[in-house]
Amino acid sequence: MIAAVDVPFTHILKPAGMAGFEALPVVEWLSLELGRAAGFVVPDAALVGMPDGMAPALVVERFDIRVAPDDRRRFALEDFCSVLDLPATAKYDGTIERVARGLRPLSTNPDEDLEILFCRAVFAWLIADGDMHLKNLALVKMASPGSRRFDSVRFAPLYDAVTTRVFPGLGGDRMALKLTGKDDRLTPRDFLTLARTIELPIARAEAAMASITAALRDAVDATTPPDMAVDRESGRAAIERVKDIVVGRIDAFE
């Protein structure tokens, strides 16, 4: 194994944690698959076995690099702490509305990206992701060969999505970023208020919420984790807990 310091690499390995966080890779894998089912762009990810009886780890393919040797485009990933000129320590200090204000003037397709941001907030609430903070939201910037400016600036794919409420001490976890001044007990009305604030047409917001809830309801039953995810009691318990939480939130949301 080579440390990824000044060395190019294509994938990120995320091993299991300790003290109740052994199932973190399994939960992230499931959360990403639910996001994929809900229509988000999601990097390829897989659970892999680890030595010495360790819990499975998650391997995620990077989405911010060139994909072929003859690809001469240049990429940059900028998270929203950087976009909003905040230190990394302030990653929980923003709001969805503030992210939207930072996104609109930078995106090369602001209408579509604002809808993606809205959908990401809905998704985070429905899966109880309490860690969608400013460093887990980002822009991917691309410059064509020879260009002196970024030709494309778009909202980044879904990454680091996790149902946090299944872990020790996080059973009451709230949204990392407030919307309409709230970080808990969110309702469709709160999200419609958000839509008005960020100038997303209400019809599109309503259609997006209906699409996400329907897709998640189907995906909760249809998504089958690999055997290594359920071979350990911690993995089985975490998967069932995630599914219970998602179904409960969908029921309350519809």
C-alpha positions, 0 to 999 in steps of 0.5 A: 500500500502506498500513501496517497501523498504526491501520488496520483490515485483513482479510488478512495479506501474508507475502512470501518471505524471502531466503538460502534462505527464498524458498520460505517462503510456498509451504511455509506454503501447503502446510502449511496445506492439509495441516492443512485436509485433516487436519481443522483449522479453517484460515483462507483463504490463497492464493499471490499473484504479486509484482512485479520477479521476486520469489517468490510471497507468501502472503495469509492471511485474518484469523480474529480480526475481525468478518466483516460490517458489522452484526456487533457481536460483539467479538473478542480473540486471546490467544497462549499467551505471554500466557495463561501470563504469559510474555514473548514472548522465552520463546515456546520455553520452554513444553511442550504439557502446560503449554499444556494446563494453561493452556487447560483453565480458560479454554476454554468447551469444554475437552474439545474444545479439549484434543483439538484441542491434542493433534491440533495436536501430532501434526500438528506432528510429522508435518509437521516443524513446528519453530516451533509455539511459544507465540505460534503457539498462541492462544485466540480470545475472543468477546463478544456485543453488550452482554456484559460477559464473553467468551461463547466462549473457544476454541482458535484455528484453525491458523496459521503452520504450516510444515515448518521442516526444509526450510530452511537450517540447520534440517534437524535442527529439533525440536519447539518445545515439548516433550511428555513431556520430548521434542522429537524422535524422538516415537512414538505411545507418547509421544503416548498418554502425553501424552493421559493427562497432559492427561486425553484419553481414550486411545480418542479419542487413538488415533482422532485419530492414525489419522485425521490420519495417514490424511488426511495420506497422502491429502493429500500426493498430492492437494494440487496447488500453483498453477502459481506455486508450481512455476514456480521451482526453489526452490518445486518443490524445497521442495514435494517435500522437504515431501512426502518428510518427511511421508511418511517421518514417517507411515511411521515413525509408523504 
